[in-house]
Amino acid sequence: MNAENVKSQMRKGTLEYCILLILKQEPAYASDIIRKLQEAKLIVVEGTLYPLLTRLKNSGLLSYNWIESNQGPPRKYYQLTEQGITFLSELENAWQELSNTINHLRNN
């Protein structure tokens, strides 16, 4: 078994949660989301992010607004919908349960 494959799957499994956490703070442009993920040491490329943002939008968890930019064309800023806020709350509860389980197993 390859540890890198498992680590990659773990990152993929938490990516949606991380994006929703970022957007909980404020609406963000895709490049801002990538930068914040990179700052957190979660490397994501645009080819991964854009389909995921589209899927979250189509699921009703995100919406977007076009905002004029001083440096080119208007930018699409994503934000959580009410449904997205509720979904994020469910993920936060699930993360806490999982974290508690792992910490319990590590400490025994």
N, C-alpha and C positions, 0 to 999 in steps of 0.2 A: 504494500500500500504506500502511496506517495503522499507525504505530508503537504506538499505544495498544492496538490489537487484538493485535499480536504480544506485547507485554508482558503483556497479560491471559492469553494462552495459555501463556506461560512460567510465570506464577504458578500457573495451574491445574495445570500439569504437575508442579509441585513441592509442591503442597499436601499430598498424602498423605504424602510424605517428611517434611515439616515437622511434621505431626501426630505421626507415629511418633517423630520425634526428641524432641518434647516429652514424650511418654509414656514414653520410655526413661528419663527422669530420675526420674519418679514418677507414680503414678496421678493423674488429673486429672478434674475436673468440666468439662463443656462450656464454661461461662463462663470457667473458668481457661484453657482451651485458646485461646479467642478472645482473651482478654487478652494471653496470651503471644505470639500471632501478631501482634496489634496493636503490642505493644512492639517486635517485630522489623520493623515497617512493612509487614506483610502483612495487609491488611484483609479480614476474612472475616465474614460475617453468619451468624446461627443457621440461616437457611434453606439455606445452603450446607453448614454444618458437620454438622448432624444427619444428613442422608442419607449423607454421606460416612462418618461414624462407624458408621452402621448397615451400610453396605456392607463396611467393614473388619471389623466384628464378624461379619457373615455369611460372610466369607471365612476366618474363623478366626484373624485377626491380632490381634483385640482381644477382651477380655472386660470385664465390668463387675461392680461390687458396689454395692449400695445402702447408703449410709452416712447415719445420722441427722444432721440439721442443727439447729443452735441457732436458725436463722432461718427455719423453715418446714418443708416436707415433706422426706422423705429425698432425698438427691441420688445420682445415678448417676455413679460414678467409673469411668472407663475405664482399662485397663491393657493392656500388651502381653502376648500369650500367648507360649509358646515358639516357635510358628510365626511370630508377629509379630517376635520378636527375630531369627530367622533371615532373614526377609524384609527387615527393616531393614538387616541386614548386607549383603545383596545390593544394596540401594539405595545404601548408603554406598559400596560398591565401584564401582557404576555412576556415581555422582556424581563420584567421584574421577577415574575415566577420562574422563568428559565435561569436567570442570574442566581436566584436563591437556591435553586436545585443544584446548579453547578458548584456554587460555593459550599453547599452542604456536603456534596460528594468529595470536593477537594479537601475539606477540613476533617473528614472522617477517615 
